[in-house]
Amino acid sequence: MTAVETQITYSNSYTIHHEDTYMTQEEDWDRDLLLDPAWEKQQRKTFTAWCNSHLRKAGTQIENIEEDFRNGLKLMLLLEVISGERLPKPDKGKMRFHKIANVNKALDFICSKGVKLVSIGAEDDPWYDLDHHPALRHQDISVEETSAKEGLLLWCQRKTAPYRNVNVQNFHISWKDGLALCALIHRHRPDLIDYSKLRKDDPIGNLNTAFEVAEKFLDIPKMLDAEDIVNTPKPDEKAIMTYVSCFYHAFAGAEQAETAANRICKVLAVNQENEKLMEEYEKLASELLEWIRRTIPWLENRVAEQTMRAMQQKLEDFRDYRRVHKPPRVQEKCQLEINFNTLQTKLRLSNRPAFMPSEGKMVSDIANAWKSLEQVEKGYEEWLLTEIRRLERLDHLAEKFKQKCAMHESWTAGKEDLLSQKDYESASLMEIRALMRKHEAFESDLAAHQDRVEQIAAIAQELNELDYHDAATVNARCQGICDQWDNLGTLTQKRRDALERVEKLWETIDQLYLEFAKRAAPFNNWMDGAMEDLQDMFIVHSIEEIQSLITAHDQFKATLPEADKERMATLGIHNEILKIAQTYGIKLSGINPYTNLSSQDISTKWDTVKHLVPLRDQMLQEEVARQQANERLRRQFAAQANIIGPWIQTKMEEISHVSHTNYTMEHIRVGWEQLLTTIARTINEVENQILTRDAKGISQEQLNEFRASFNHFDRKRNGMMDPDDFRACLISMGYDLGEVEFARIMTLVDPNNTGVVTFQAFIDFMTRETAETDTAEQVMASFKILASDKSYITVEELRRELPPEQAEYCISRMTRYVGADSPSDALDYISFSSALYGESDL
């Protein structure tokens, strides 16, 4: 509706209604009211009050409708105030034709605004011929027959819907108890009326409260009498519509301010959310870069630990890093990129400048840092395993060195003292010969131990070459053994020389004892070696290595029959001695003068060797089983790797066209992480596309409201509204339309001048109105509304118009406005609005 049309339609502007005009049944009922003097008085009072509410803006008023509008001057002035436009210059004469001319100018202006006047003209002279027309009536295009009435009614219903005891269905009896008027005021100005204290059984009190508050605070004159409304079965519809329309126009500005505040809050909410996302990005980026900075030196440290336990701990720490510490960081890196892309999309969709992280915290910076981390991580585990294998070998050699040294030292214990004895000086011939043979046996034993000494030296050398951490102790012990060995050789030679010198003094040697000693000593040494070999520790890493040990063991077992013969032969010598002694009655001392070995020693050691052989068999077979299990695991790993490797390769080719060839654990792990990251990035891109698609959308609640309004005014139920119904629909949604504004809107919803507004056109228009992307200019315009068209806004206005959080956000960021006569708390909302969109710096 145009401003004039709205005001005249809602104002009950008076015209003459002929007696013979066709009326509906309700009009017949209304016609009876026309004859009621009380009704006519109410009409006059309402219309007079309405006219004066506008005329006082021009510094004048009327007291008698018939007299004060007779010359048309105040009628023209009233129309100028209502429309804000200038009418043709009035005739100044006082003649009747001057007055008729002025009234015609007023009526022509009304017609030019689309208001149809039937059976009325200046010549009808309603102000001169009241006897011919005993009652004043509305235009023949009555309010009941216009969509504007429905628009106003629907607006009232929406505004009062939440209130108890209010049910607006019309413009007469629905307003009798005064609660509807009080609800309208409370809905827009809850500070003016305490609705909870109103009673339905006090209609006069409710009406007077509404009238007084409206006149005092809303500048709406009192046009009605509470008693007249309450005491009339059906209050005058035109009068109530006129009065209610004043509330509609009074609150239009408030709703405009509310819309402006909502737009500002929406813009600020977007900015606050974006700032939060920026802070989160900066925090996450800083934490991730700091973690990378701390981790890289740890991975770069390739200084090996000295002990196996320490290196095993180092390996476990690295595996914890890969299993526990790194995966969350991989997710953080991926999430950081997603957050960055999402933030940039949101900024782009809300017309904000792109986000530029702090120096060194760009996504590319993080990617480069991560690349450096991957480079130093590569090969770290392989280095750890190599070092661990080296330490395993060292520990094995060190233990073997200790065992051989212990056996050798055990054998050499007391040997130097024995060789240094001069027992031969007081010995008999037999004793000398025994000592000589015993010494020869010792020399044989000494020669047999030469191999062990060489093995000890070889192990010590290997420990040094492998950089054994306790090489000094090994070298000292090895050197001690070598020095002792040299000394034993010297002492042995000296004792031999001494024995040989006195050997000629003795004639008889017990050949059997000597032969026993000669055969028993090497056989005993062989058994010592066999027991040592059978108990020797071994470390193997493959079936081939254990098979080699089994072959050697089988070869050893093959020598047992020959060894058994040697044993039997040696024991046979002892038996021969016993036989000779028994035969010739020789009393033996029980001790072989040439050796400490006895037949019992040989038998015992032989039993030990036979006992150790099956134990060695069992150990080797257990190791075979373990290596076979390891081989199965290796094959299973290979099978799984050959499955997952090509799958990852295929997926990576599909996503990033990156191919890999050799499938190691490192390749599979890196490929899997890259696959997860790429998938997450792809999901993020799709989500951003959805965000872009929905950026200009409307909520389901808004869509439901738009659909309900459209259906209400789609009278033909054909999915279209005519312009009048569309105007009423906009009125019901709170639009205070002027002619120019409505014409502009019609060009948007009906660009082809089809004369109808479709639902899609209506939805497109409402979407633009409610969900249009905000701009700096729109935000400035919204602040200007809240500031009552001033070029600055005060702290008090911000706190009054905006929610506390948004108000304080603006106050803390707006600069002080500098201008003539501006208050001390004046703030510059223009530069603030520009800064929100990156168009200036605060």
C-alpha positions in Angstrom: 0.0 0.0 0.0 1.1 3.6 -0.6 1.5 5.8 2.4 -1.6 7.8 1.4 -3.6 4.7 0.6 -2.7 3.0 3.8 -3.5 6.1 5.9 -6.8 6.8 4.1 -7.9 3.1 4.1 -7.1 2.8 7.9 -8.2 6.3 8.8 -12.0 5.9 8.1 -11.9 8.9 5.8 -15.4 10.1 5.4 -17.5 10.0 2.1 -21.2 10.0 1.3 -22.8 6.6 0.8 -26.0 6.6 -1.3 -29.1 5.0 0.2 -29.7 2.8 -2.8 -26.1 1.3 -2.9 -26.1 -2.5 -2.7 -25.0 -3.8 0.7 -24.1 -7.2 2.1 -25.8 -8.6 5.2 -23.0 -7.4 7.4 -23.3 -4.0 5.7 -27.0 -4.0 6.5 -26.1 -4.5 10.1 -23.6 -1.8 9.9 -26.2 0.5 8.2 -28.4 0.1 11.3 -25.5 1.4 13.3 -25.3 4.4 11.1 -28.6 5.5 12.4 -27.3 5.2 16.0 -26.3 8.6 17.3 -23.7 7.1 19.6 -22.1 5.3 16.7 -22.0 8.6 14.7 -20.5 10.4 17.6 -17.8 7.7 18.0 -17.0 7.9 14.2 -16.7 11.7 14.3 -14.5 11.6 17.4 -12.2 8.9 16.0 -11.8 10.6 12.7 -11.2 14.0 14.3 -8.6 12.6 16.6 -6.9 10.8 13.7 -6.8 13.9 11.6 -5.4 16.0 14.5 -2.7 13.4 15.1 -1.3 14.4 11.7 -2.4 18.0 11.4 -0.6 18.9 14.6 2.7 18.2 12.8 1.7 21.2 10.6 0.9 23.3 13.6 -2.9 23.2 13.3 -6.0 21.0 14.1 -9.7 20.7 13.5 -12.6 20.7 15.8 -15.6 20.2 13.5 -15.2 18.0 10.5 -18.0 19.6 8.4 -16.9 23.1 9.0 -13.1 22.8 9.1 -12.8 20.7 5.9 -15.5 22.7 4.0 -13.0 24.9 2.2 -10.6 22.0 1.4 -7.6 23.8 2.7 -7.0 21.7 5.8 -8.0 18.6 3.8 -5.2 19.3 1.4 -2.8 20.1 4.3 -3.8 16.7 5.9 -3.0 14.9 2.7 0.4 16.6 2.4 1.3 15.6 6.0 0.2 12.0 5.3 2.0 11.6 2.0 5.0 13.8 2.5 4.3 15.3 -1.0 3.2 18.8 -2.1 -0.3 19.2 -3.6 -1.2 21.8 -6.1 -1.4 25.3 -4.8 -4.9 25.8 -3.2 -7.3 28.5 -4.3 -7.4 31.4 -1.8 -10.9 32.6 -2.6 -13.8 32.2 -0.3 -16.4 31.5 -2.9 -18.1 28.2 -3.2 -16.4 27.3 -6.4 -13.0 28.1 -4.8 -13.8 25.6 -2.0 -15.1 23.0 -4.5 -11.9 23.4 -6.5 -9.7 22.8 -3.4 -11.8 19.7 -2.4 -11.4 18.4 -6.0 -7.7 18.9 -5.8 -7.6 16.8 -2.7 -9.9 14.1 -4.2 -7.8 14.0 -7.4 -4.7 13.5 -5.3 -6.3 10.6 -3.5 -7.4 9.0 -6.8 -3.8 9.4 -8.1 -2.6 7.2 -5.2 -4.9 4.3 -6.3 -7.8 4.9 -3.9 -11.1 4.4 -5.7 -13.8 6.9 -4.9 -17.4 5.9 -5.8 -20.4 8.3 -5.8 -18.4 11.2 -4.3 -17.1 14.4 -5.6 -16.7 18.0 -4.5 -20.1 18.9 -6.2 -21.8 16.4 -3.9 -20.7 18.7 -1.2 -21.1 16.4 1.8 -20.2 19.2 4.1 -22.9 21.4 2.6 -25.7 18.9 2.1 -25.7 16.8 5.3 -29.5 16.6 5.2 -29.4 14.7 1.9 -26.9 12.2 3.4 -27.8 11.7 7.0 -24.8 9.4 7.9 -21.1 9.6 7.2 -19.6 6.4 5.6 -16.3 5.0 4.4 -15.3 4.6 0.8 -17.3 2.2 -1.2 -14.1 0.2 -1.6 -14.5 -0.7 2.0 -11.7 -2.0 4.2 -13.4 -5.4 4.5 -13.0 -5.9 0.8 -9.3 -5.1 0.7 -6.3 -7.3 1.3 -4.8 -4.6 3.4 -7.3 -5.3 6.1 -6.2 -9.0 6.2 -2.6 -7.9 6.2 -3.1 -5.7 9.2 -5.2 -8.4 10.9 -2.5 -11.1 10.3 0.2 -8.7 11.6 -1.9 -8.3 14.8 -2.4 -12.0 15.2 1.3 -12.7 14.9 2.3 -10.1 17.3 -0.2 -11.1 20.0 -0.1 -14.9 19.5 2.1 -15.6 22.5 -0.2 -13.7 25.0 -2.7 -15.3 27.2 -6.4 -14.4 26.9 -5.8 -12.7 23.5 -7.3 -14.1 20.3 -7.5 -11.5 17.5 -10.0 -12.6 14.9 -11.5 -9.3 13.8 -11.4 -5.5 14.4 -14.4 -5.3 16.7 -15.2 -7.7 19.6 -11.6 -9.1 19.7 -10.5 -5.7 21.1 -13.3 -5.1 23.6 -11.4 -6.3 26.7 -8.3 -4.1 25.9 -5.9 -7.0 26.3 -5.1 -7.1 22.5 -4.0 -3.4 22.6 -1.9 -4.0 25.7 -0.3 -7.1 24.1 0.6 -5.0 21.0 2.3 -2.4 23.2 4.0 -5.0 25.5 5.3 -7.0 22.5 7.2 -3.9 21.2 7.7 -2.0 24.4 7.6 -4.4 27.4 8.9 -1.6 29.6 5.7 0.4 29.3 3.2 -2.2 30.5 3.3 -5.1 33.0 1.1 -7.5 31.1 1.2 -10.1 33.9 -0.8 -7.7 36.1 -3.7 -7.2 33.6 -7.1 -8.9 34.2 -9.6 -9.9 31.6 -12.4 -8.8 33.8 -11.2 -5.2 33.8 -11.7 -4.2 30.1 -12.1 -0.4 30.9 -9.0 -0.4 32.9 -7.1 -2.3 30.2 -8.3 0.0 27.4 -7.5 3.2 29.4 -4.1 1.9 30.2 -3.4 1.2 26.5 -4.8 4.7 25.5 -2.8 6.5 28.1 0.5 4.7 27.4 0.0 5.1 23.7 -0.6 8.8 23.9 2.1 9.5 26.5 5.0 7.3 25.1 4.1 6.4 21.5 2.6 9.7 20.4 -0.6 8.1 19.4 -3.6 10.3 20.2 -6.6 8.9 22.1 -9.2 8.4 19.4 -11.6 6.0 21.3 -13.5 5.9 24.5 -13.1 2.9 26.7 -16.8 3.0 27.8 -18.1 3.3 24.3 -16.1 0.2 23.2 -17.1 -1.9 26.2 -20.8 -0.9 26.2 -21.2 -1.5 22.4 -22.2 -5.0 21.4 -20.0 -4.7 18.3 -17.5 -1.8 18.4 -17.0 0.2 15.3 -14.6 -1.7 13.1 -13.4 1.3 11.1 -12.6 3.2 14.3 -10.6 0.4 15.8 -8.8 -0.3 12.5 -7.8 3.3 12.4 -6.5 3.3 15.9 -4.7 -0.1 15.5 -3.1 1.1 12.2 -1.4 3.9 14.3 0.3 1.2 16.3 1.4 -0.5 13.1 3.1 2.7 11.8 4.5 3.6 15.2 6.2 0.3 15.6 7.5 0.0 12.0 10.5 2.1 13.0 11.1 -0.1 16.0 11.0 -3.2 13.8 13.4 -1.5 11.4 15.8 -0.8 14.3 15.4 -4.4 15.5 16.2 -5.6 12.0 19.2 -3.4 11.9 20.3 -4.7 15.3 19.8 -8.3 14.2 21.9 -7.7 11.1 24.7 -6.1 13.2 24.6 -9.0 15.7 24.8 -11.5 12.8 27.8 -9.7 11.3 29.5 -9.4 14.7 28.8 -13.1 15.4 30.4 -14.0 12.1 33.4 -11.9 13.0 33.7 -13.3 16.5 33.5 -16.9 15.2 36.1 -16.1 12.6 38.4 -14.5 15.2 37.9 -17.6 17.4 38.9 -19.8 14.4 41.9 -17.7 13.8 43.0 -17.9 17.4 42.5 -21.7 17.4 44.6 -21.9 14.2 47.4 -19.8 15.6 47.4 -21.9 18.9 47.3 -25.2 17.1 50.0 -24.2 14.6 52.3 -22.9 17.4 51.9 -26.2 19.4 52.5 -28.3 16.3 55.6 -26.4 15.2 56.9 -26.5 18.8 56.4 -30.2 18.9 58.3 -30.6 15.6 61.0 -28.3 16.9 61.5 -30.5 20.0 61.2 -33.8 18.1 63.7 -33.3 15.3 66.8 -33.0 17.5 65.8 -36.2 19.3 65.5 -38.1 15.9 68.8 -36.5 14.7 70.7 -37.9 17.7 72.4 -41.1 16.4 74.7 -41.6 19.4 74.4 -45.3 20.3 73.9 -46.4 23.9 76.5 -48.7 25.4 74.2 -51.3 26.8 71.5 -53.5 25.1 68.9 -52.5 27.7 69.5 -48.8 26.9 69.2 -49.4 23.2 66.1 -51.5 23.6 64.6 -48.6 25.6 65.6 -46.3 22.8 63.8 -48.5 20.3 60.7 -48.7 22.6 60.7 -44.9 22.9 60.8 -44.6 19.1 57.9 -47.1 18.7 55.9 -45.2 21.3 56.6 -42.1 19.3 55.2 -43.8 16.2 52.3 -45.5 17.9 51.3 -42.9 20.5 52.8 -39.5 20.0 53.0 -39.0 16.3 49.4 -40.1 15.2 47.7 -37.3 17.1 50.1 -34.9 15.5 49.3 -36.2 12.1 45.6 -35.6 12.8 46.4 -32.2 14.2 48.3 -31.3 11.0 45.5 -32.5 8.8 42.9 -30.8 11.0 45.0 -27.6 10.8 44.8 -27.6 7.0 41.1 -28.3 7.2 40.5 -25.5 9.6 42.5 -23.1 7.5 40.6 -24.0 4.3 37.2 -23.8 6.2 38.1 -20.4 7.7 39.2 -19.1 4.3 35.9 -20.3 2.8 33.9 -18.7 5.6 35.8 -15.4 5.2 35.3 -15.4 1.4 31.6 -16.1 1.7 31.1 -13.3 4.3 33.1 -10.8 2.2 35.9 -10.7 4.7 39.6 -10.5 3.7 41.6 -13.7 3.6 43.2 -14.9 6.8 47.0 -14.4 6.9 48.6 -16.3 9.8 51.5 -15.0 11.8 55.0 -15.2 10.2 56.2 -18.7 10.1 52.8 -20.3 10.7 51.5 -20.6 7.2 50.2 -24.0 6.1 53.3 -24.2 3.8 55.6 -23.5 6.8 54.0 -26.3 8.7 54.2 -28.6 5.7 58.0 -27.8 5.3 58.6 -28.4 9.0 56.7 -31.7 8.8 58.8 -32.7 5.7 62.0 -32.0 7.7 60.6 -34.2 10.5 59.9 -37.0 8.1 63.4 -36.7 6.6 65.2 -37.1 10.0 62.7 -39.8 11.0 63.5 -41.9 7.9 66.1 -44.5 8.7 66.1 -43.9 12.5 64.5 -47.2 13.2 66.8 -49.0 10.9 69.8 -47.4 12.7 68.3 -48.5 16.0 67.9 -52.1 14.9 71.4 -52.2 13.4 72.8 -50.9 16.7 70.8 -53.5 18.6 72.1 -56.3 16.5 75.6 -55.0 17.0 75.1 -54.9 20.8 73.6 -58.4 20.6 76.7 -59.6 18.9 78.9 -57.8 21.4 77.0 -59.2 24.4 77.3 -62.7 22.9 81.0 -62.3 22.3 81.5 -60.8 25.7 79.7 -63.7 27.4 81.7 -66.2 25.3 84.9 -64.4 26.2 84.1 -64.6 29.9 83.2 -68.3 29.7 86.4 -69.2 27.8 88.5 -67.0 30.1 86.9 -68.6 33.2 87.6 -72.1 31.8 91.2 -71.2 30.9 91.8 -69.5 34.2 90.3 -72.4 36.0 92.7 -74.7 34.2 95.8 -72.5 34.7 95.0 -72.0 38.4 98.1 -73.3 40.3 99.9 -74.3 37.2 102.7 -71.7 37.7 103.3 -72.9 41.2 103.3 -76.5 40.1 105.8 -75.8 37.3 107.9 -73.9 39.8 108.2 -76.8 42.2 111.6 -78.6 42.7 110.0 -81.8 43.9 112.3 -83.7 41.6 115.3 -82.9 43.7 114.2 -85.3 46.5 112.2 -87.8 44.4 113.1 -91.4 43.6 113.8 -92.7 40.2 110.3 -93.9 39.8 109.0 -90.6 41.1 111.3 -88.7 38.8 110.1 -90.8 35.9 106.6 -90.2 37.0 107.2 -86.5 37.2 108.7 -86.6 33.7 105.8 -88.4 32.3 103.4 -86.1 34.2 105.2 -83.2 32.7 105.0 -84.6 29.3 101.2 -85.0 29.8 101.1 -81.4 31.0 102.9 -80.3 27.9 100.4 -82.2 25.8 97.6 -80.6 27.8 99.2 -77.2 27.4 99.5 -77.6 23.7 95.8 -78.6 23.6 94.9 -75.3 25.4 96.8 -73.3 22.9 93.7 -73.2 20.7 91.6 -71.8 23.5 94.1 -69.0 24.2 94.0 -68.1 20.5 90.2 -68.1 20.6 90.2 -65.8 23.6 92.6 -63.4 21.8 90.5 -63.5 18.6 87.3 -62.7 20.6 89.0 -59.8 22.4 90.2 -58.5 19.0 86.6 -58.7 17.6 85.2 -57.0 20.7 87.6 -54.1 20.1 86.8 -53.9 16.4 83.1 -53.7 17.3 83.7 -50.9 19.8 82.7 -52.8 22.9 81.9 -50.4 25.7 84.0 -52.4 28.3 86.9 -53.1 25.9 89.4 -52.0 28.5 88.4 -54.7 30.9 88.4 -57.3 28.1 91.9 -56.2 26.9 93.3 -56.3 30.4 92.0 -59.8 31.0 93.1 -61.0 27.6 96.6 -59.5 28.2 96.7 -61.2 31.6 95.9 -64.5 30.1 98.5 -64.1 27.3 101.2 -63.0 29.7 100.4 -65.9 31.9 100.4 -68.3 28.9 103.9 -67.0 27.9 105.1 -67.5 31.5 103.6 -71.1 31.5 105.5 -71.8 28.4 108.7 -70.6 29.9 108.2 -72.5 33.2 107.2 -75.6 31.2 110.4 -75.5 29.2 112.5 -74.9 32.4 110.9 -77.9 34.2 111.4 -80.1 31.1 115.0 -79.2 31.0 115.4 -80.0 34.7 113.5 -83.3 34.5 115.5 -84.4 31.4 118.7 -83.7 33.3 117.8 -86.1 36.0 115.8 -88.6 33.8 119.0 -90.4 33.0 119.3 -91.1 36.7 116.3 -93.3 36.7 115.8 -96.5 34.9 112.4 -97.7 35.2 109.1 -96.0 34.2 105.8 -97.5 34.7 104.8 -97.7 31.0 101.3 -98.5 31.7 100.7 -95.4 33.9 102.5 -93.4 31.4 100.5 -94.7 28.5 97.3 -94.2 30.5 98.2 -90.7 31.2 99.1 -90.0 27.6 95.9 -91.3 26.3 93.7 -90.0 29.1 94.9 -86.5 29.0 94.0 -85.7 25.3 90.8 -87.8 25.6 89.9 -85.7 28.7 90.8 -82.6 26.8 88.6 -83.7 23.9 85.8 -84.3 26.3 86.3 -80.9 27.9 86.2 -79.4 24.4 83.1 -81.5 23.6 81.3 -80.4 26.7 82.3 -76.8 26.0 81.0 -77.1 22.5 77.8 -78.8 23.6 77.1 -76.0 26.1 78.3 -73.3 23.8 75.8 -70.4 23.4 74.6 -69.6 19.9 72.6 -66.8 18.2 71.2 -67.4 14.8 68.8 -65.3 12.6 67.9 -67.7 9.9 67.1 -71.4 9.2 70.3 -71.6 7.2 72.4 -70.6 10.3 70.7 -73.1 12.6 71.0 -75.8 9.9 74.7 -75.2 9.8 74.9 -75.8 13.5 72.9 -78.9 13.3 75.2 -80.2 10.5 78.2 -79.5 12.7 76.5 -81.3 15.6 75.7 -84.3 13.5 79.3 -84.4 12.4 80.3 -84.4 16.1 77.9 -87.2 16.9 79.5 -89.2 14.1 82.8 -89.1 15.9 81.3 -90.5 19.1 81.8 -94.2 18.2 85.5 -93.6 17.5 85.7 -91.6 20.8 84.0 -94.5 22.6 86.7 -96.8 21.2 89.3 -94.4 22.6 87.6 -94.4 25.9 87.5 -98.1 26.0 91.1 -98.3 25.0 92.1 -95.8 27.7 90.0 -97.6 30.3 91.5 -100.9 29.1 95.0 -99.6 30.1 93.7 -98.9 33.5 92.2 -102.3 33.6 95.4 -103.8 32.5 97.2 -102.0 35.4 94.7 -103.4 37.8 95.1 -106.8 36.2 98.9 -106.8 36.5 98.7 -105.5 40.0 96.2 -108.2 40.9 98.2 -110.9 39.0 101.5 -110.0 40.7 100.1 -108.8 43.9 101.2 -105.2 43.5 99.7 -102.8 46.0 98.7 -99.7 44.2 98.5 -96.4 45.9 95.4 -95.6 43.9 97.0 -92.5 42.3 98.5 -92.4 38.9 101.8 -90.7 39.4 101.7 -89.3 35.8 98.2 -87.8 35.8 95.4 -86.5 38.0 92.9 -88.2 35.8 91.3 -91.4 36.9 89.2 -93.9 35.1 86.3 -92.6 37.1 87.0 -89.1 35.8 86.9 -90.4 32.2 83.7 -92.4 32.8 82.0 -89.4 34.5 82.9 -87.0 31.8 81.9 -89.5 29.2 78.5 -89.8 30.8 78.2 -86.0 30.9 79.1 -85.9 27.2 76.4 -88.5 26.4 73.9 -86.5 28.5 74.7 -83.2 26.8 74.3 -84.6 23.3 70.5 -85.1 23.4 70.2 -81.8 25.3 72.1 -80.1 22.5 69.8 -81.9 20.0 66.8 -80.5 21.8 68.2 -77.0 21.9 69.0 -77.1 18.2 65.5 -78.5 17.4 63.9 -75.8 19.5 65.9 -73.2 17.6 64.8 -74.8 14.3 61.2 -74.5 15.4 61.7 -70.9 16.4 63.4 -70.0 13.1 60.7 -71.9 11.2 58.1 -69.8 13.1 60.0 -66.7 12.3 60.2 -67.7 8.7 56.4 -68.2 8.7 55.9 -64.8 10.2 58.3 -63.4 7.6 56.3 -65.0 4.8 53.0 -63.9 6.4 54.4 -60.3 6.7 55.5 -60.6 3.0 52.0 -61.8 2.0 50.3 -59.0 3.9 52.7 -56.4 2.7 52.3 -57.6 -0.9 48.5 -57.2 -0.4 48.4 -53.8 1.4 51.3 -52.4 -0.5 49.7 -52.5 -4.0 46.4 -51.4 -2.4 47.9 -48.3 -0.9 49.8 -47.7 -4.2 46.5 -48.0 -6.1 44.7 -45.6 -3.7 47.5 -43.1 -3.8 47.6 -43.2 -7.6 43.9 -42.5 -7.6 44.1 -39.6 -5.2 47.5 -38.0 -5.7 49.0 -39.9 -8.6 52.0 -40.8 -6.5 53.4 -44.3 -7.1 55.7 -46.5 -4.9 57.5 -49.6 -5.9 59.3 -51.4 -3.0 56.9 -52.2 -0.2 58.8 -51.8 3.1 57.2 -51.0 6.5 58.3 -47.4 6.0 56.6 -47.2 2.6 53.4 -48.7 3.9 53.3 -46.5 7.0 54.0 -43.3 5.1 51.6 -44.3 2.3 48.8 -45.0 4.8 49.3 -41.6 6.6 49.3 -39.8 3.2 46.1 -41.6 2.2 44.3 -40.6 5.4 45.4 -37.0 5.0 44.4 -36.8 1.4 40.9 -38.3 2.2 40.4 -35.8 5.0 41.4 -32.9 2.7 39.0 -34.1 0.0 36.2 -34.3 2.6 37.0 -30.8 3.7 36.8 -29.5 0.1 33.4 -31.1 -0.3 32.2 -29.6 3.0 33.4 -26.2 1.9 31.4 -26.5 -1.4 28.3 -27.4 0.7 29.0 -24.4 2.9 29.3 -22.2 -0.2 26.1 -23.6 -1.6 24.1 -22.9 1.6 25.7 -19.6 2.3 22.7 -17.6 1.0 20.1 -20.1 2.3 17.4 -19.6 4.8 16.4 -21.6 7.9 13.6 -24.1 7.9 11.7 -22.0 10.4 11.9 -19.0 8.1 10.8 -21.0 5.1 7.8 -22.3 7.0 6.8 -18.8 8.0 7.1 -17.6 4.4 5.1 -20.6 3.1 2.3 -19.9 5.7 2.1 -16.2 4.7 2.0 -17.0 1.0 -0.7 -19.7 1.4 -2.8 -17.3 3.4 -2.9 -14.7 0.6 -2.9 -17.2 -2.3 -6.7 -16.9 -2.6 -7.1 -18.9 -5.8 -4.8 -21.6 -4.5 -2.9 -21.6 -7.8 0.5 -20.8 -6.4 0.3 -17.1 -7.2 -0.7 -13.8 -5.6 -2.0 -10.7 -7.3 -0.2 -7.3 -6.4 -2.8 -6.3 -3.8 -2.6 -9.7 -2.0 1.2 -9.5 -2.2 1.1 -6.0 -0.6 -1.1 -7.3 2.2 1.3 -10.2 2.7 4.2 -7.8 3.1 2.1 -5.7 5.5 1.4 -8.9 7.6 5.2 -9.4 7.8 5.8 -5.9 9.1 6.7 -4.0 6.0 5.7 -0.3 6.0 5.6 0.3 2.3 5.4 3.5 0.3 4.3 3.6 -3.3 7.9 3.9 -4.7 9.2 1.1 -2.5 6.4 -1.2 -3.4 6.9 -0.4 -7.1 10.6 -1.3 -6.7 9.8 -4.6 -5.0 7.3 -5.5 -7.8 10.0 -5.0 -10.4 12.0 -7.6 -8.5 9.3 -10.2 -8.0 7.5 -9.6 -11.4 10.1 -8.4 -13.8 7.9 -9.4 -16.8 4.8 -7.5 -15.6 2.7 -10.6 -15.6 0.5 -9.2 -12.8 1.1 -12.1 -10.4 3.8 -13.1 -7.9 4.8 -16.8 -7.8 5.9 -18.6 -4.7 9.5 -19.0 -6.1 9.7 -15.2 -6.8 8.3 -14.5 -3.3 10.9 -16.9 -1.7 13.7 -15.4 -3.7 12.7 -11.9 -2.6 12.4 -12.9 1.1 15.7 -14.8 0.9 17.4 -11.7 -0.4 15.8 -9.7 2.4 16.6 -12.0 5.2 19.7 -14.0 4.2 21.5 -11.7 1.8 25.3 -11.6 2.3 26.2 -8.6 4.4 28.4 -5.8 3.2 30.2 -3.0 4.9 27.6 -0.6 3.5 24.7 -2.6 4.9 26.4 -2.7 8.3 26.9 1.1 8.2 23.3 1.6 7.3 22.2 -0.6 10.2 24.4 1.3 12.6 23.0 4.5 11.2 19.4 3.4 12.0 20.4 2.6 15.6 22.1 5.9 15.8 19.0 7.8 14.6 20.8 8.9 11.3 23.8 10.4 13.2 27.3 9.8 11.8 28.3 8.5 15.2 26.8 6.2 17.8 27.1 6.5 21.5 28.0 3.9 24.1 24.5 4.2 25.6 22.9 3.5 22.2 25.0 0.4 21.6 24.2 -1.0 25.1 20.5 -0.2 24.6 20.1 -1.6 21.1 22.5 -4.6 21.1 22.9 -7.7 23.4 25.6 -7.2 26.0 28.2 -9.3 24.4 27.9 -7.7 21.0 27.7 -4.2 22.5 30.9 -4.6 24.5 32.6 -6.1 21.4 31.8 -2.9 19.5 32.7 -0.6 22.4 36.1 -2.2 22.8 37.0 -2.0 19.1 35.3 1.3 17.9 37.5 4.4 17.9 36.3 7.7 19.3 34.3 9.9 16.9 35.8 13.3 16.5 33.4 15.9 15.4 31.8 19.2 16.3 29.4 19.0 19.2 29.7 15.2 19.5 29.4 13.8 23.0 32.3 12.3 24.9 31.1 8.8 24.4 30.6 9.2 20.6 32.1 6.2 18.6 33.0 6.0 14.9 30.9 3.1 13.5 31.9 3.9 9.9 35.6 3.0 10.3 34.6 0.0 12.4 32.2 -1.3 9.7 34.9 -0.9 7.1 37.5 -2.7 9.2 35.2 -5.7 9.6 35.6 -6.3 5.9 39.3 -5.5 5.7 38.6 -2.2 4.0 40.4 -0.1 6.6 42.4 -0.6 9.8 41.0 0.2 13.2 
